[in-house]
Amino acid sequence: MSKQTAVRLPDEINTRLVNLSQRTGRTVTYYVREAIIRHLDDLEDIYQAEQALERLKKGEDRILDSKEFWSTVED
């Protein structure tokens, strides 16, 4: 099942999307969907990294050196 989502885009971005759509015969929706699919993993990774950094700054997590890490890995 699909859900519909509305987004507001700056005029310049919308114009670029419309032009690309006209040149390629694909819909604007196709390109918006492709952009989201291709970049969502990256955005999620960035968010997780920012959260991990905040936990480190607050002292809630710590970084293990390689010797300490490997000593905790089960054979």
C-alpha positions in Angstrom: 0.0 0.0 0.0 1.2 3.5 -0.8 0.7 6.7 1.1 0.5 10.2 -0.4 2.7 13.0 1.0 2.7 16.6 0.0 5.9 18.6 0.1 6.6 22.3 -0.6 9.7 22.9 -2.8 11.4 26.1 -3.6 10.5 27.3 -7.1 14.0 26.6 -8.5 13.9 22.9 -7.4 10.4 22.5 -8.7 11.4 24.0 -12.1 14.4 21.7 -12.3 12.1 18.7 -11.6 9.6 19.8 -14.2 12.3 20.3 -16.8 13.9 16.9 -16.0 10.5 15.3 -16.2 9.7 16.8 -19.6 13.1 15.9 -21.0 12.9 12.3 -19.9 9.2 11.5 -20.1 9.1 10.5 -16.4 6.9 12.1 -13.8 8.0 14.6 -11.2 6.6 12.1 -8.7 9.0 9.5 -10.0 12.0 11.7 -9.4 10.9 12.8 -6.0 10.3 9.2 -5.0 13.7 8.2 -6.4 15.5 11.0 -4.5 13.9 9.9 -1.2 14.6 6.2 -1.7 18.3 6.8 -2.7 19.0 9.2 0.2 16.9 8.0 3.1 19.5 5.5 4.3 22.1 8.2 4.4 19.8 10.6 6.3 19.1 7.8 8.9 22.8 7.0 9.2 23.6 10.7 9.8 20.9 10.9 12.5 22.2 7.8 14.2 25.8 9.1 14.2 24.6 12.4 15.6 22.8 10.6 18.4 25.9 8.4 19.1 28.0 11.6 19.3 25.6 13.2 21.8 25.8 10.0 24.0 29.6 10.2 23.9 29.6 13.9 24.9 27.2 13.2 27.8 29.3 10.3 29.0 26.5 7.8 28.3 28.7 5.7 25.9 32.4 5.3 25.4 34.8 4.3 22.7 36.6 1.0 23.0 40.1 0.6 21.7 40.7 -2.4 19.4 42.3 -4.6 22.1 39.3 -4.0 24.5 36.8 -4.6 21.7 38.3 -7.9 20.6 38.6 -9.1 24.2 34.8 -8.9 24.4 34.1 -10.8 21.2 33.2 -14.5 21.6 35.1 -17.1 19.6 
